[in-house]
Amino acid sequence: MGVKPAPARHRDRRLLPRLEAAVPGIRAVSTYRREWLVKDLVAGVVLTTLLVPQGMAYAELAGLPAITGLYTTVLCLLGYAVCGPSRILVLGPDSALGPMIAATVLPLVAADGDPDRAVALASVLALMVGAIMILASVAKLGFIADLISKPTMIGYMNGLALTILIGQLPKLFGFKVEADSLIGEFTGFVTGLADGAAVPAAAAVGIGGIVVVLVLQRFLPKVPAVLVMVVLAMTAAVLLDLGDRGVSLVGQLPEGFPPFTVPDVRLSDLPLLLGGALGIALVSLADTISNASAFAARTGQEVHGNQEMTGVGVANLAAGLFQGFPVSTSGSRTAVAERAGARTQLTGVVGAALIVLMLVLVPGLFRDLPQPALAAVVITASLSLADVPGAVRLWRQSRTEFLLCCAAFLGVALLGVLPGIAIAVALSVLNVFRRAWWPYRTVLGRVPDLEGYHDVRSYPQARQLPGLVVYRFDAPLFFANAKTFRDEIRRLAAADPPPTWIVVAAEPMTDVDTTAADVLEDLDEELNARGVHLVFAELKDPVRRKIERFELTRTIDPGHFFPTVGAAVTAFRRLTGADWTDRDG
């Protein structure tokens, strides 16, 4: 008898949860509450006042026409609203990604600086970043964000902030500098000032804009500082005829919205774009996980790291197919949306709709916006990237990690943002390797009135048993540190008088590889010939099974494996009759 197919109604019930899991926007619509509507609409209007100037400013930071920042903003907000799991996380053009996009795209643009080619390259970059994020999500590679440690990230961000700041200074003062490095840009800026290239009116608008934003953010944090500054700058441009005084204005934006576009680039460009896309994806991933975690903790939501990557990936794909560039999550814009009362991604959809209406109905709204005002937006954003107190804290707490921070900073400042992110990742990985290569190791002793066995460096009064050394090696035992372990054991065995047992407190040893196994075998045979026995305590079961699989029990006595250090010490005392003595006695 054949199996009857499930009724359509039952199939629909099974299909809907899967569909909602794959497309969180469906769940958001099905669970939407009417009382959220007004708050989302208001938050969307407030958010738009920040999205427009920042989108235009960050597009120019990336070396692209200002209008592409608005295209990008619209599509990424819509893409994330459909596929992003967070209720209020806001995506968009990002100040941290702008220099990385410029560093990838601008060297590939022809000498005449063709803006259409630059846009096409940036769009392919967005498609690559989107594909990387989605593939990483499918492969559950969210942990890759942890490849950049906090000290190296602080150094990278400080270097990035300085790079952005110096790169925007000429624009702030109304002139241009052609240079390929931070030092070259700074030298060109100083030379331009000395030669009188600065436009006083532009400098007044730019510096005044920075002051307005910083003062409002400091004393009136609920006031939309960027919007106030932009309105004041446009008003000044009209009333004082700044365009006739040498101040560059944004001008008329193209009317309407771009069509669906598959960007056309040369095949020879793809390898270079892929390198930049990997770096951008890594920074975007780190931003996404950190921002999602921070705002989820505040709203009581759970973080779905892999789903977040899918949402950001879809947002990048959407932007790349409509003349946009790579995007990431934004902590500052999300905070604005949250303070404005946002409850769901409808806030972002409202923002996207308002930008489209502006482009269709009033594309000339920002034609009188001075370029130095956009530079002020970027510079104030760069200041928020910097974490000087974090670097000072590292100096006080860990000189080694402070040096890592400085190395990442110099990598960005001297070599550029893309080599800088590579250096930051490499330094983080090398630091992990260094810790495993030269782990903390010490001898343990018995401290009166304190349970267990403790580091004799921290407790100089610790007592020890004659003929017994308890030694702890705080790392997995593998090819890079096996000889360090061997040399330490040899040093302990060479004491006068020599110990009979060297008990390895092996709880921190989470692994043993084949190289380390060979070193252990040779070491045990060497010690046995000298009447010294290598003993293990608290070895984890998986590691013990590996040792048996490596056949080390041919040389290491199977009876020399104990569940605890205390059990090993008790066995030694029963065997030798030794009693505790002070370390100096």
Rosetta blueprint (number, residue, H / E / L):
1 M L
2 G L
3 V L
4 K L
5 P L
6 A L
7 P L
8 A H
9 R H
10 H H
11 R H
12 D H
13 R H
14 R H
15 L H
16 L H
17 P H
18 R H
19 L H
20 E H
21 A H
22 A H
23 V L
24 P H
25 G H
26 I H
27 R H
28 A H
29 V H
30 S H
31 T L
32 Y L
33 R L
34 R H
35 E H
36 W H
37 L H
38 V H
39 K H
40 D H
41 L H
42 V H
43 A H
44 G H
45 V H
46 V H
47 L H
48 T H
49 T H
50 L H
51 L H
52 V H
53 P H
54 Q H
55 G H
56 M H
57 A H
58 Y H
59 A H
60 E H
61 L H
62 A L
63 G L
64 L L
65 P L
66 A H
67 I H
68 T H
69 G H
70 L H
71 Y H
72 T H
73 T H
74 V H
75 L H
76 C H
77 L H
78 L H
79 G H
80 Y H
81 A H
82 V H
83 C H
84 G L
85 P L
86 S L
87 R L
88 I L
89 L L
90 V L
91 L E
92 G E
93 P L
94 D L
95 S L
96 A L
97 L L
98 G H
99 P H
100 M H
101 I H
102 A H
103 A H
104 T H
105 V H
106 L H
107 P H
108 L H
109 V L
110 A L
111 A L
112 D L
113 G L
114 D L
115 P H
116 D H
117 R H
118 A H
119 V H
120 A H
121 L H
122 A H
123 S H
124 V H
125 L H
126 A H
127 L H
128 M H
129 V H
130 G H
131 A H
132 I H
133 M H
134 I H
135 L H
136 A H
137 S H
138 V H
139 A L
140 K L
141 L L
142 G H
143 F H
144 I H
145 A H
146 D H
147 L H
148 I L
149 S L
150 K H
151 P H
152 T H
153 M H
154 I H
155 G H
156 Y H
157 M H
158 N H
159 G H
160 L H
161 A H
162 L H
163 T H
164 I H
165 L H
166 I H
167 G H
168 Q H
169 L H
170 P H
171 K H
172 L H
173 F L
174 G L
175 F L
176 K L
177 V L
178 E L
179 A L
180 D L
181 S L
182 L H
183 I H
184 G H
185 E H
186 F H
187 T H
188 G H
189 F H
190 V H
191 T H
192 G H
193 L H
194 A H
195 D L
196 G L
197 A L
198 A L
199 V L
200 P H
201 A H
202 A H
203 A H
204 A H
205 V H
206 G H
207 I H
208 G H
209 G H
210 I H
211 V H
212 V H
213 V H
214 L H
215 V H
216 L H
217 Q H
218 R H
219 F H
220 L L
221 P L
222 K L
223 V L
224 P L
225 A H
226 V H
227 L H
228 V H
229 M H
230 V H
231 V H
232 L H
233 A H
234 M H
235 T H
236 A H
237 A H
238 V H
239 L H
240 L L
241 D L
242 L H
243 G H
244 D H
245 R H
246 G L
247 V L
248 S L
249 L E
250 V L
251 G L
252 Q L
253 L L
254 P L
255 E L
256 G L
257 F L
258 P L
259 P L
260 F L
261 T L
262 V L
263 P L
264 D L
265 V L
266 R L
267 L H
268 S H
269 D H
270 L H
271 P H
272 L H
273 L H
274 L H
275 G H
276 G H
277 A H
278 L H
279 G H
280 I H
281 A H
282 L H
283 V H
284 S H
285 L H
286 A H
287 D H
288 T H
289 I H
290 S H
291 N H
292 A H
293 S H
294 A H
295 F H
296 A H
297 A H
298 R H
299 T H
300 G L
301 Q L
302 E L
303 V L
304 H L
305 G H
306 N H
307 Q H
308 E H
309 M H
310 T H
311 G H
312 V H
313 G H
314 V H
315 A H
316 N H
317 L H
318 A H
319 A H
320 G H
321 L L
322 F L
323 Q L
324 G L
325 F L
326 P L
327 V L
328 S E
329 T E
330 S L
331 G H
332 S H
333 R H
334 T H
335 A H
336 V H
337 A H
338 E H
339 R H
340 A L
341 G L
342 A L
343 R L
344 T L
345 Q L
346 L H
347 T H
348 G H
349 V H
350 V H
351 G H
352 A H
353 A H
354 L H
355 I H
356 V H
357 L H
358 M H
359 L H
360 V H
361 L H
362 V L
363 P L
364 G L
365 L L
366 F L
367 R L
368 D L
369 L L
370 P E
371 Q H
372 P H
373 A H
374 L H
375 A H
376 A H
377 V H
378 V H
379 I H
380 T H
381 A H
382 S H
383 L H
384 S H
385 L H
386 A L
387 D L
388 V H
389 P H
390 G H
391 A H
392 V H
393 R H
394 L H
395 W H
396 R H
397 Q H
398 S L
399 R H
400 T H
401 E H
402 F H
403 L H
404 L H
405 C H
406 C H
407 A H
408 A H
409 F H
410 L H
411 G H
412 V H
413 A H
414 L H
415 L H
416 G L
417 V H
418 L H
419 P H
420 G H
421 I H
422 A H
423 I H
424 A H
425 V H
426 A H
427 L H
428 S H
429 V H
430 L H
431 N H
432 V H
433 F H
434 R H
435 R H
436 A H
437 W H
438 W L
439 P L
440 Y L
441 R E
442 T E
443 V E
444 L E
445 G E
446 R E
447 V L
448 P L
449 D L
450 L L
451 E L
452 G L
453 Y E
454 H E
455 D E
456 V L
457 R L
458 S L
459 Y L
460 P L
461 Q L
462 A L
463 R E
464 Q E
465 L L
466 P L
467 G L
468 L E
469 V E
470 V E
471 Y E
472 R E
473 F E
474 D L
475 A L
476 P L
477 L E
478 F L
479 F L
480 A L
481 N L
482 A H
483 K H
484 T H
485 F H
486 R H
487 D H
488 E H
489 I H
490 R H
491 R H
492 L H
493 A H
494 A L
495 A L
496 D L
497 P L
498 P L
499 P L
500 T L
501 W E
502 I E
503 V E
504 V E
505 A E
506 A L
507 E L
508 P L
509 M L
510 T L
511 D L
512 V E
513 D L
514 T H
515 T H
516 A H
517 A H
518 D H
519 V H
520 L H
521 E H
522 D H
523 L H
524 D H
525 E H
526 E H
527 L H
528 N H
529 A H
530 R L
531 G L
532 V L
533 H E
534 L E
535 V E
536 F E
537 A E
538 E L
539 L L
540 K L
541 D H
542 P H
543 V H
544 R H
545 R H
546 K H
547 I H
548 E H
549 R H
550 F L
551 E L
552 L H
553 T H
554 R H
555 T L
556 I L
557 D L
558 P H
559 G H
560 H H
561 F E
562 F E
563 P L
564 T L
565 V H
566 G H
567 A H
568 A H
569 V H
570 T H
571 A H
572 F H
573 R H
574 R H
575 L H
576 T H
577 G L
578 A L
579 D L
580 W L
581 T E
582 D E
583 R L
584 D L
585 G L
